[in-house]
Each structure stands twice: as structure tokens, then as C-alpha cells.
Amino acid sequence: MKAHLAEHPKLKWHGISTWPPQCGGAYGPKDKFPLPGQGNLEDVEIHEEDYIGPRRLGVTIDYRGRKYSGQLPADDPEAVTRLYEFLKKNRRRPLTEISNEVVDL
């Protein structure tokens, strides 16, 4: 199924959209976390199902020179594999640009 990444119906986990990823990480008193959709995609990897959750993607976002991490689960495990292949080719791009791409998941 083809759709813009930001609106793709297969990027849902229990009915809640998982794109763009929400990211967090270690921080100091003046640090600002990126809002969903801010920053550049630095890296992506597949995390298999474990005690934390289902098969999902782990993403690293570069925002203002700092690295933040987040996770992207999806109800459809095949969508995770296809999204991984797509995101791997789009590393170092702004999430705002990636969100506008049409993907086949």
C-alpha cells in the first residue's frame, strides 16, 4: 500500500500513529528534546520482539548536534521490514522531508 509516510495507515500501533517517532535520551537542564518530526534521521535498526515490546525499529535522531533515540512499532511486522529498508536509504535527511515521501509498506 502506497501513501505519504506521515499519513501511512500501516504505521500504527494499536490504532495510534507511530510516525514521526517521538525521541528522548539523556539531557541536561538547558537541553531541549526534539518535537516529533524535528531533526535529521541519523540511523535506524530493527529490534526483534523482546520483553520491551514487539518487533520494531529503533531510530537515532540528530537534533541541534545531539543524538536522541526513539522506537517505531507497527501492528504489521512486514511494515517494519519495509520501513527499515526505506529509512536506511534516507539517513541524514530531515524528518520533515522524509515524512513527505510516498512509501509502499
All heavy atoms as an XYZ file, in Angstrom:
848
protein
N       0.843     -1.175      0.000
C       0.000      0.000      0.000
C       0.892      1.244      0.000
O       1.754      1.389      0.857
C      -0.890     -0.001      1.237
C      -1.547      1.330      1.496
S      -2.565      1.357      2.964
C      -4.030      0.649      2.294
N       0.668      2.131     -0.974
C       1.458      3.352     -1.080
C       0.717      4.526     -0.434
O      -0.492      4.672     -0.611
C       1.727      3.698     -2.539
C       2.717      2.790     -3.206
C       3.021      3.270     -4.601
C       4.047      2.361     -5.261
N       4.421      2.829     -6.581
N       1.479      5.336      0.314
C       0.936      6.547      0.938
C       2.110      7.395      1.424
O       3.234      6.901      1.550
C       0.023      6.197      2.108
N       1.836      8.659      1.685
C       2.864      9.513      2.286
C       3.198      8.946      3.660
O       2.300      8.522      4.400
C       2.367     10.957      2.432
C       2.346     11.685      1.133
N       1.204     11.811      0.381
C       3.338     12.300      0.451
C       1.486     12.485     -0.713
N       2.776     12.790     -0.706
N       4.459      8.949      3.985
C       4.900      8.368      5.253
C       4.152      8.984      6.441
O       3.729      8.275      7.349
C       6.411      8.557      5.414
C       7.052      7.840      6.574
C       6.832      6.336      6.498
C       8.533      8.138      6.615
N       3.965     10.295      6.427
C       3.317     10.984      7.553
C       1.869     10.541      7.767
O       1.334     10.697      8.868
C       3.371     12.488      7.344
N       1.256      9.965      6.735
C      -0.154      9.579      6.830
C      -0.374      8.091      6.589
O      -1.501      7.648      6.421
C      -0.957     10.358      5.784
C      -0.821     11.850      5.920
C      -1.272     12.592      4.669
O      -1.520     11.937      3.620
O      -1.365     13.814      4.734
N       0.706      7.322      6.559
C       0.581      5.918      6.150
C      -0.245      5.120      7.161
O       0.074      5.096      8.346
C       1.954      5.275      5.981
C       1.927      4.171      4.998
N       1.235      3.000      5.215
C       2.480      4.056      3.761
C       1.374      2.213      4.172
N       2.121      2.828      3.275
N      -1.312      4.461      6.685
C      -2.169      3.713      7.605
C      -1.511      2.491      8.242
O      -1.979      2.003      9.267
C      -3.362      3.292      6.729
C      -2.872      3.372      5.334
C      -1.795      4.425      5.313
N      -0.420      1.992      7.664
C       0.254      0.829      8.258
C       1.209      1.212      9.385
O       1.750      0.336     10.056
C       1.001      0.044      7.186
C       0.068     -0.720      6.279
C       0.800     -1.821      5.568
C      -0.195     -2.680      4.817
N       0.434     -3.890      4.333
N       1.422      2.496      9.594
C       2.311      2.932     10.681
C       1.488      3.284     11.914
O       1.446      4.421     12.376
C       3.180      4.100     10.231
C       4.207      3.727      9.183
C       5.045      4.930      8.805
C       5.093      2.588      9.665
N       0.838      2.259     12.413
C       0.020      2.404     13.618
C       0.329      1.254     14.562
O       0.618      0.145     14.138
C      -1.455      2.401     13.270
C      -1.881      3.605     12.441
C      -3.366      3.774     12.467
C      -3.820      4.896     11.579
N      -3.316      6.181     11.891
N       0.254      1.554     15.831
C       0.411      0.550     16.877
C      -0.804      0.682     17.780
O      -0.982      1.714     18.420
C       1.712      0.762     17.636
C       1.889     -0.138     18.798
C       1.930      0.221     20.111
C       2.046     -1.556     18.769
N       2.096     -0.879     20.893
C       2.169     -1.989     20.093
C       2.077     -2.491     17.759
C       2.329     -3.325     20.423
C       2.240     -3.821     18.088
C       2.366     -4.226     19.411
N      -1.665     -0.307     17.757
C      -2.927     -0.286     18.500
C      -3.740      0.961     18.176
O      -4.308      1.601     19.065
C      -2.669     -0.387     20.007
C      -2.085     -1.690     20.420
N      -2.809     -2.854     20.484
C      -0.816     -2.029     20.754
C      -2.023     -3.844     20.862
N      -0.808     -3.378     21.031
N      -3.770      1.329     16.892
C      -4.579      2.447     16.435
C      -3.944      3.817     16.553
O      -4.520      4.809     16.144
N      -2.751      3.893     17.099
C      -2.069      5.185     17.288
C      -0.928      5.290     16.281
O      -0.107      4.381     16.165
C      -1.531      5.320     18.724
C      -2.687      5.278     19.714
C      -0.730      6.610     18.890
C      -2.265      5.183     21.161
N      -0.867      6.411     15.576
C       0.184      6.630     14.586
C       1.552      6.651     15.269
O       1.724      7.243     16.330
C      -0.055      7.959     13.869
O       0.978      8.200     12.948
N       2.524      6.007     14.628
C       3.880      5.969     15.197
C       4.877      6.806     14.398
O       6.071      6.804     14.703
C       4.388      4.518     15.298
O       4.360      3.910     14.014
C       3.547      3.723     16.277
N       4.403      7.483     13.355
C       5.277      8.384     12.603
C       4.753      9.789     12.715
O       3.572      9.997     12.554
C       5.385      7.985     11.126
C       6.382      8.857     10.426
C       6.121     10.035      9.793
C       7.796      8.660     10.363
N       7.280     10.579      9.322
C       8.329      9.754      9.661
C       8.658      7.674     10.829
C       9.689      9.880      9.402
C       9.996      7.806     10.568
C      10.511      8.893      9.858
N       5.603     10.774     12.991
C       7.043     10.690     13.202
C       7.357     10.138     14.591
O       6.529     10.223     15.497
C       7.506     12.148     13.065
C       6.335     12.960     13.488
C       5.120     12.163     13.048
N       8.560      9.576     14.735
C       8.922      8.983     16.029
C       9.094     10.040     17.109
O       9.520     11.154     16.846
C      10.260      8.296     15.740
C      10.811      9.012     14.553
C       9.640      9.465     13.753
N       8.718      9.679     18.322
C       8.992     10.525     19.483
C      10.307     10.054     20.066
O      10.513      8.860     20.252
C       7.879     10.415     20.506
C       6.580     10.978     19.988
C       5.531     11.056     21.071
O       5.811     10.926     22.245
N       4.300     11.264     20.663
N      11.204     10.985     20.327
C      12.553     10.622     20.759
C      12.881     11.233     22.101
O      12.362     12.277     22.485
C      13.574     11.082     19.721
S      13.376     10.239     18.151
N      13.783     10.579     22.795
C      14.260     11.059     24.082
C      15.699     10.628     24.266
O      16.323     10.085     23.369
N      16.230     10.876     25.437
C      17.603     10.498     25.730
C      18.080     11.229     26.969
O      17.320     11.928     27.628
N      19.355     11.101     27.260
C      19.933     11.804     28.405
C      19.894     13.301     28.126
O      20.021     13.745     26.993
C      21.367     11.332     28.631
N      19.702     14.080     29.154
C      19.600     15.514     28.955
C      20.104     16.272     30.173
O      20.196     15.743     31.274
C      18.156     15.917     28.644
C      17.190     15.616     29.765
C      16.867     16.575     30.710
C      16.597     14.365     29.876
C      15.999     16.299     31.741
C      15.714     14.071     30.902
C      15.410     15.052     31.822
O      14.557     14.777     32.844
N      20.422     17.531     29.921
C      20.832     18.445     30.981
C      19.753     19.488     31.182
O      18.748     19.522     30.480
N      19.958     20.417     32.141
C      18.914     21.382     32.487
C      18.499     22.309     31.344
O      17.372     22.759     31.307
C      19.511     22.186     33.636
C      20.906     21.736     33.790
C      21.127     20.538     32.965
N      19.379     22.606     30.400
C      19.027     23.534     29.314
C      18.775     22.831     27.986
O      18.520     23.487     26.986
C      20.128     24.577     29.144
C      20.244     25.498     30.337
C      21.250     26.583     30.091
C      21.334     27.465     31.338
N      22.258     28.561     31.147
N      18.858     21.518     27.973
C      18.627     20.769     26.734
C      17.152     20.802     26.361
O      16.272     20.820     27.220
C      19.060     19.311     26.890
C      20.558     19.170     26.979
O      21.269     20.081     26.535
O      21.007     18.136     27.499
N      16.910     20.792     25.044
C      15.548     20.728     24.532
C      15.415     19.485     23.679
O      16.198     19.262     22.769
C      15.229     21.965     23.700
C      15.177     23.220     24.534
C      14.697     24.388     23.714
C      14.617     25.605     24.625
N      14.008     26.732     23.973
N      14.409     18.681     23.989
C      14.139     17.490     23.191
C      13.473     17.898     21.887
O      12.705     18.855     21.849
C      13.215     16.530     23.941
C      13.897     15.759     25.016
C      13.808     16.158     26.334
C      14.629     14.634     24.712
C      14.434     15.445     27.336
C      15.263     13.907     25.701
C      15.162     14.317     27.019
N      13.755     17.152     20.828
C      13.068     17.452     19.571
C      11.589     17.088     19.667
O      11.226     16.086     20.271
C      13.783     16.553     18.563
C      14.333     15.437     19.372
C      14.660     16.022     20.727
N      10.757     17.927     19.094
C       9.351     17.581     18.958
C       9.255     16.518     17.865
O      10.147     16.415     17.011
C       8.539     18.814     18.581
C       8.500     19.923     19.625
C       7.798     21.155     19.062
C       7.821     19.443     20.895
N       8.199     15.727     17.858
C       8.071     14.726     16.792
C       8.192     15.390     15.424
O       7.527     16.381     15.129
C       6.671     14.153     17.015
C       6.437     14.322     18.484
C       7.102     15.639     18.819
N       9.081     14.853     14.604
C       9.285     15.376     13.263
C      10.461     16.330     13.136
O      10.841     16.692     12.035
N      11.065     16.721     14.236
C      12.217     17.612     14.178
C      13.504     16.801     14.147
O      13.581     15.723     14.716
C      12.254     18.547     15.388
C      11.174     19.590     15.386
C      11.306     20.530     16.570
O      11.635     20.134     17.675
N      11.025     21.798     16.330
N      14.520     17.351     13.497
C      15.834     16.729     13.459
C      16.052     15.928     12.185
O      15.196     15.855     11.307
N      17.230     15.347     12.111
C      17.638     14.523     10.970
C      17.728     13.068     11.403
O      18.182     12.772     12.507
C      18.996     14.960     10.438
C      18.968     16.362      9.895
O      17.968     16.815      9.354
N      20.077     17.064     10.037
N      17.337     12.182     10.505
C      17.464     10.756     10.782
C      18.936     10.389     10.720
O      19.572     10.529      9.683
C      16.662      9.945      9.764
C      16.761      8.433      9.923
C      16.151      8.001     11.246
C      16.072      7.751      8.754
N      19.479      9.940     11.814
C      20.891      9.569     11.877
C      21.090      8.085     11.574
O      21.974      7.704     10.832
C      21.436      9.898     13.276
C      22.905      9.683     13.440
C      23.749     10.704     12.691
O      23.273     11.794     12.357
O      24.911     10.377     12.432
N      20.261      7.240     12.181
C      20.426      5.802     11.997
C      19.103      5.095     12.267
O      18.203      5.648     12.910
C      21.504      5.270     12.930
C      22.079      3.933     12.472
O      21.784      3.504     11.339
O      22.820      3.314     13.252
N      19.005      3.863     11.795
C      17.817      3.037     12.005
C      18.265      1.582     12.126
O      19.216      1.158     11.470
C      16.804      3.222     10.849
C      17.405      2.831      9.520
C      15.520      2.470     11.112
N      17.603      0.835     12.993
C      17.910     -0.593     13.150
C      16.640     -1.331     13.548
O      15.703     -0.730     14.084
C      19.013     -0.824     14.176
C      18.732     -0.241     15.522
C      19.937     -0.300     16.453
O      21.076     -0.390     15.986
O      19.702     -0.257     17.679
N      16.621     -2.625     13.271
C      15.475     -3.454     13.643
C      15.730     -4.060     15.015
O      16.806     -4.584     15.286
C      15.232     -4.566     12.605
C      14.773     -3.952     11.281
C      14.199     -5.563     13.117
C      14.489     -4.960     10.194
N      14.722     -3.960     15.870
C      14.745     -4.619     17.178
C      13.703     -5.736     17.123
O      12.537     -5.481     16.841
C      14.370     -3.647     18.308
C      15.351     -2.545     18.490
N      16.488     -2.674     19.243
C      15.369     -1.286     18.016
C      17.163     -1.546     19.228
N      16.504     -0.682     18.482
N      14.135     -6.948     17.375
C      13.210     -8.074     17.362
C      12.345     -8.037     18.621
O      12.681     -7.376     19.596
C      13.981     -9.393     17.270
C      14.764     -9.563     15.976
C      13.903     -9.541     14.715
O      12.701     -9.879     14.779
O      14.436     -9.196     13.650
N      11.251     -8.772     18.585
C      10.344     -8.815     19.735
C      11.109     -9.279     20.968
O      11.887    -10.230     20.922
C       9.187     -9.772     19.438
C       8.156     -9.794     20.535
C       6.925    -10.601     20.157
O       6.794    -11.002     18.986
O       6.103    -10.829     21.058
N      10.885     -8.568     22.081
C      11.549     -8.913     23.338
C      10.677     -8.457     24.504
O       9.506     -8.126     24.313
C      12.947     -8.288     23.409
C      12.936     -6.770     23.275
O      11.871     -6.138     23.409
O      14.011     -6.203     23.024
N      11.229     -8.419     25.694
C      10.446     -8.030     26.868
C      10.003     -6.566     26.826
O       9.066     -6.175     27.508
C      11.234     -8.307     28.158
C      12.449     -7.440     28.328
C      12.386     -6.249     29.036
C      13.675     -7.810     27.774
C      13.506     -5.440     29.178
C      14.788     -7.019     27.910
C      14.697     -5.839     28.626
O      15.810     -5.044     28.769
N      10.637     -5.747     26.005
C      10.254     -4.334     25.881
C       9.037     -4.177     24.989
O       8.168     -3.350     25.235
C      11.424     -3.491     25.339
C      12.553     -3.475     26.373
C      10.979     -2.082     24.993
C      13.814     -2.811     25.878
N       8.970     -4.961     23.918
C       7.844     -4.810     23.011
C       7.965     -5.663     21.775
O       8.810     -6.546     21.680
N       7.114     -5.368     20.780
C       7.074     -6.158     19.545
C       8.255     -5.831     18.640
O       9.061     -4.939     18.938
C       5.772     -5.685     18.899
C       5.699     -4.249     19.312
C       6.210     -4.232     20.738
N       8.334     -6.544     17.540
C       9.326     -6.221     16.506
C       9.093     -4.780     16.099
O       7.963     -4.379     15.819
C       9.135     -7.156     15.319
C      10.211     -7.054     14.286
C      10.087     -8.233     13.321
N      11.279     -8.372     12.540
C      11.424     -7.853     11.312
N      10.445     -7.190     10.760
N      12.555     -8.026     10.673
N      10.169     -3.989     16.062
C      10.033     -2.559     15.851
C      11.330     -1.985     15.323
O      12.351     -2.665     15.301
C       9.657     -1.862     17.153
C      10.754     -2.001     18.207
C      10.224     -1.937     19.631
N      11.273     -2.143     20.602
C      11.705     -3.324     21.016
N      11.213     -4.428     20.516
N      12.670     -3.414     21.906
N      11.288     -0.714     14.943
C      12.501     -0.016     14.539
C      12.995      0.847     15.682
O      12.210      1.476     16.383
C      12.235      0.874     13.329
C      11.827      0.162     12.055
C      11.641      1.177     10.939
C      12.856     -0.869     11.655
N      14.303      0.877     15.826
C      14.949      1.842     16.709
C      15.549      2.915     15.815
O      16.197      2.602     14.817
N      15.278      4.172     16.130
C      15.814      5.268     15.320
C      16.666      6.176     16.185
O      16.425      6.336     17.380
C      14.697      6.101     14.639
C      13.952      5.265     13.629
C      13.758      6.697     15.659
N      17.680      6.757     15.570
C      18.504      7.773     16.214
C      18.331      9.053     15.416
O      18.460      9.053     14.191
C      19.989      7.359     16.232
O      20.107      6.090     16.879
C      20.829      8.389     16.967
N      18.015     10.127     16.125
C      17.773     11.431     15.515
C      18.872     12.390     15.962
O      19.250     12.411     17.136
C      16.397     11.996     15.975
C      15.276     11.004     15.684
C      16.129     13.365     15.366
C      15.087     10.629     14.255
N      19.373     13.161     15.020
C      20.317     14.234     15.342
C      19.522     15.534     15.394
O      18.903     15.926     14.399
C      21.405     14.312     14.275
C      22.392     15.436     14.532
O      22.643     15.746     15.717
O      22.916     16.006     13.564
N      19.533     16.186     16.554
C      18.797     17.443     16.731
C      19.701     18.416     17.480
O      20.127     18.137     18.603
C      17.509     17.186     17.520
C      16.698     18.414     17.803
C      16.028     19.087     16.789
C      16.587     18.904     19.100
C      15.273     20.216     17.052
C      15.837     20.032     19.373
C      15.183     20.685     18.337
O      14.431     21.806     18.610
N      20.032     19.502     16.807
C      20.904     20.529     17.388
C      22.231     19.948     17.862
O      22.749     20.299     18.921
C      20.204     21.261     18.525
C      19.000     22.049     18.088
C      18.432     22.842     19.225
N      17.328     23.665     18.748
C      16.698     24.532     19.494
N      17.045     24.698     20.759
N      15.712     25.232     18.995
N      22.769     19.001     17.084
C      24.064     18.426     17.389
C      24.065     17.358     18.455
O      25.119     16.852     18.828
N      22.898     16.968     18.963
C      22.797     15.910     19.969
C      22.017     14.740     19.399
O      21.177     14.908     18.526
C      22.072     16.424     21.220
C      22.743     17.624     21.832
C      23.252     17.536     23.223
N      23.124     16.310     23.939
C      22.718     16.261     25.193
N      22.371     17.350     25.825
N      22.675     15.111     25.824
N      22.286     13.575     19.921
C      21.620     12.353     19.460
C      20.490     11.983     20.422
O      20.666     12.023     21.643
C      22.608     11.186     19.388
C      23.842     11.469     18.556
C      23.524     11.619     17.098
C      24.785     11.738     16.281
N      24.985     13.023     15.689
N      19.352     11.637     19.844
C      18.185     11.203     20.608
C      17.685      9.911     19.985
O      17.833      9.695     18.788
C      17.087     12.269     20.566
C      17.516     13.565     21.208
C      18.125     14.556     20.459
C      17.330     13.783     22.559
C      18.538     15.746     21.045
C      17.735     14.969     23.159
C      18.349     15.941     22.394
O      18.756     17.109     22.981
N      17.075      9.058     20.785
C      16.608      7.780     20.263
C      15.107      7.626     20.466
O      14.516      8.224     21.363
C      17.353      6.622     20.937
O      17.133      6.652     22.324
N      14.522      6.817     19.594
C      13.099      6.535     19.678
C      12.814      5.182     19.053
O      13.712      4.539     18.503
N      11.554      4.769     19.152
C      11.171      3.478     18.604
C       9.915      3.623     17.766
O       9.079      4.483     18.033
C      10.941      2.483     19.735
C      12.201      2.319     20.546
C      12.242      1.021     21.293
O      11.439      0.136     21.065
N      13.195      0.903     22.178
N       9.821      2.773     16.756
C       8.693      2.771     15.826
C       8.093      1.374     15.732
O       8.523      0.565     14.912
C       9.150      3.185     14.433
C       9.305      4.657     14.170
C      10.170      4.889     12.953
C       7.956      5.277     13.975
N       7.102      1.056     16.538
C       6.417     -0.220     16.359
C       5.328     -0.076     15.297
O       4.941      1.027     14.928
C       5.797     -0.472     17.738
C       5.547      0.893     18.271
C       6.641      1.778     17.719
N       4.848     -1.196     14.794
C       3.717     -1.214     13.866
C       2.968     -2.523     14.072
O       3.568     -3.543     14.400
C       4.191     -1.092     12.430
N       1.663     -2.459     13.905
C       0.857     -3.675     14.055
C       1.248     -4.746     13.042
O       1.159     -5.931     13.328
C      -0.636     -3.342     13.895
C      -1.170     -2.515     15.063
O      -0.715     -2.712     16.199
O      -2.046     -1.667     14.813
N       1.693     -4.328     11.871
C       2.070     -5.243     10.794
C       3.592     -5.408     10.777
O       4.306     -4.480     10.408
C       1.579     -4.684      9.464
C       1.945     -5.544      8.270
O       2.638     -6.574      8.446
O       1.543     -5.185      7.156
N       4.124     -6.568     11.178
C       5.579     -6.767     11.198
C       6.246     -6.572      9.834
O       7.390     -6.165      9.756
C       5.758     -8.204     11.687
C       4.458     -8.608     12.270
C       3.409     -7.757     11.640
N       5.521     -6.864      8.749
C       6.091     -6.671      7.417
C       6.305     -5.185      7.138
O       7.251     -4.806      6.451
C       5.194     -7.298      6.343
C       5.782     -7.248      4.961
C       7.131     -7.942      4.826
O       7.379     -8.952      5.510
O       7.968     -7.456      4.040
N       5.462     -4.330      7.669
C       5.634     -2.881      7.506
C       6.933     -2.427      8.169
O       7.610     -1.534      7.667
C       4.442     -2.124      8.085
N       7.309     -3.052      9.274
C       8.562     -2.722      9.954
C       9.743     -3.010      9.030
O      10.644     -2.182      8.873
C       8.699     -3.515     11.283
C      10.083     -3.361     11.885
C       7.631     -3.084     12.275
N       9.738     -4.166      8.375
C      10.824     -4.534      7.466
C      10.909     -3.573      6.289
O      11.985     -3.094      5.938
C      10.612     -5.971      6.938
O      10.532     -6.856      8.058
C      11.742     -6.397      6.023
N       9.788     -3.265      5.689
C       9.788     -2.362      4.531
C      10.185     -0.940      4.926
O      10.906     -0.264      4.190
C       8.424     -2.373      3.860
C       8.146     -3.680      3.163
C       6.818     -3.671      2.474
N       6.617     -4.937      1.778
C       5.538     -5.215      1.102
N       4.563     -4.338      1.005
N       5.422     -6.370      0.506
N       9.712     -0.483      6.078
C      10.081      0.859      6.537
C      11.578      0.927      6.833
O      12.233      1.919      6.535
C       9.275      1.253      7.770
C       9.545      2.648      8.315
C       9.243      3.720      7.260
C       8.728      2.892      9.568
N      12.124     -0.137      7.387
C      13.563     -0.189      7.650
C      14.352      0.027      6.360
O      15.274      0.836      6.316
C      13.931     -1.529      8.293
C      15.417     -1.761      8.384
C      16.176     -1.093      9.343
C      16.056     -2.631      7.505
C      17.544     -1.300      9.419
C      17.419     -2.836      7.588
C      18.160     -2.171      8.541
O      19.518     -2.358      8.615
N      13.984     -0.686      5.312
C      14.687     -0.561      4.029
C      14.587      0.866      3.500
O      15.558      1.412      2.986
C      14.134     -1.553      3.007
C      14.406     -3.006      3.354
C      15.891     -3.333      3.445
O      16.689     -2.741      2.699
O      16.248     -4.186      4.280
N      13.423      1.461      3.621
C      13.228      2.835      3.150
C      14.051      3.820      3.976
O      14.756      4.679      3.433
C      11.740      3.208      3.212
C      11.491      4.658      2.966
C      11.521      5.171      1.681
C      11.242      5.518      4.023
C      11.301      6.524      1.454
C      11.021      6.865      3.804
C      11.051      7.372      2.518
N      13.981      3.722      5.289
C      14.685      4.684      6.153
C      16.197      4.544      6.058
O      16.925      5.530      6.152
C      14.225      4.540      7.604
C      12.784      4.961      7.882
C      12.447      4.741      9.354
C      12.554      6.413      7.492
N      16.669      3.316      5.856
C      18.105      3.085      5.721
C      18.665      3.915      4.559
O      19.763      4.447      4.638
C      18.336      1.586      5.492
C      19.729      1.125      5.745
C      19.815     -0.391      5.805
C      19.436     -1.016      4.487
N      19.803     -2.434      4.366
N      17.895      4.052      3.500
C      18.320      4.821      2.327
C      18.168      6.335      2.530
O      18.631      7.103      1.695
C      17.501      4.399      1.106
C      17.723      2.970      0.706
C      16.776      2.581     -0.404
C      16.888      1.092     -0.704
N      15.858      0.637     -1.630
N      17.501      6.738      3.600
C      17.214      8.155      3.817
C      17.890      8.725      5.061
O      17.475      9.764      5.578
C      15.700      8.367      3.893
C      15.081      8.290      2.535
O      15.084      9.265      1.796
N      14.565      7.114      2.170
N      18.930      8.047      5.511
C      19.665      8.567      6.672
C      20.271      9.932      6.343
O      20.590     10.220      5.199
C      20.762      7.586      7.079
C      20.190      6.341      7.723
C      21.269      5.377      8.088
N      21.813      4.831      6.837
C      22.646      3.816      6.777
N      23.061      3.249      7.869
N      23.073      3.381      5.633
N      20.393     10.740      7.353
C      20.977     12.091      7.299
C      20.040     13.122      6.671
O      20.408     14.256      6.484
C      22.322     12.097      6.603
C      23.265     11.062      7.232
C      24.645     11.473      7.379
N      25.611     10.561      7.909
C      25.469      9.386      8.478
N      24.308      8.857      8.618
N      26.482      8.684      8.934
N      18.826     12.727      6.360
C      17.839     13.670      5.831
C      16.943     14.171      6.954
O      16.691     13.451      7.929
C      16.962     12.997      4.776
C      17.701     12.720      3.484
C      16.791     12.172      2.425
N      15.750     13.125      2.059
C      14.581     12.785      1.530
N      14.288     11.516      1.299
N      13.697     13.701      1.220
N      16.405     15.378      6.815
C      15.455     15.890      7.820
C      14.176     15.039      7.848
O      13.678     14.609      6.801
C      15.144     17.307      7.332
C      16.261     17.673      6.423
C      16.729     16.378      5.805
N      13.659     14.820      9.047
C      12.431     14.050      9.186
C      11.272     14.722      8.456
O      10.386     14.041      7.940
C      12.078     13.870     10.664
C      13.009     12.966     11.461
C      12.588     12.925     12.919
C      13.050     11.578     10.889
N      11.279     16.057      8.392
C      10.205     16.758      7.686
C      10.180     16.369      6.214
O       9.115     16.209      5.632
C      10.342     18.277      7.825
O      11.662     18.674      7.427
C      10.090     18.727      9.255
N      11.348     16.208      5.600
C      11.415     15.792      4.195
C      11.010     14.332      4.034
O      10.263     13.983      3.118
C      12.830     15.977      3.641
C      13.241     17.408      3.427
C      14.659     17.522      2.887
O      15.250     16.497      2.480
O      15.187     18.644      2.884
N      11.518     13.491      4.919
C      11.209     12.065      4.846
C       9.703     11.841      4.991
O       9.123     10.999      4.313
C      11.987     11.284      5.934
C      13.490     11.375      5.672
C      11.541      9.830      5.977
C      14.334     10.831      6.804
N       9.062     12.610      5.844
C       7.620     12.464      6.092
C       6.792     12.683      4.844
O       5.693     12.145      4.717
C       7.167     13.442      7.175
O       7.725     13.095      8.410
N       7.291     13.487      3.913
C       6.554     13.798      2.690
C       6.740     12.774      1.588
O       6.080     12.856      0.550
C       6.956     15.188      2.176
C       6.466     16.271      3.102
O       5.379     16.192      3.652
N       7.279     17.303      3.268
N       7.636     11.819      1.781
C       7.898     10.798      0.764
C       6.731      9.795      0.695
O       6.111      9.478      1.716
C       9.184     10.041      1.080
C      10.427     10.880      1.038
C      10.849     11.210     -0.384
O      10.485     10.489     -1.319
O      11.563     12.216     -0.533
N       6.463      9.308     -0.497
C       5.480      8.251     -0.683
C       6.204      6.915     -0.554
O       7.217      6.699     -1.226
C       4.787      8.369     -2.057
C       3.871      7.172     -2.296
C       4.000      9.670     -2.140
N       5.702      6.058      0.319
C       6.327      4.757      0.537
C       5.307      3.635      0.336
O       4.110      3.835      0.549
C       6.958      4.633      1.954
C       8.095      5.601      2.108
C       5.934      4.843      3.023
N       5.804      2.486     -0.052
C       4.964      1.313     -0.234
C       5.235      0.351      0.904
O       6.262     -0.321      0.930
C       5.268      0.651     -1.581
C       4.346     -0.494     -1.902
O       3.352     -0.696     -1.157
O       4.596     -1.195     -2.894
N       4.351      0.326      1.863
C       4.510     -0.562      3.019
C       3.476     -1.677      2.951
O       3.368     -2.503      3.725
C       4.364      0.213      4.331
C       5.342      1.355      4.559
C       5.057      2.046      5.870
C       6.776      0.874      4.508
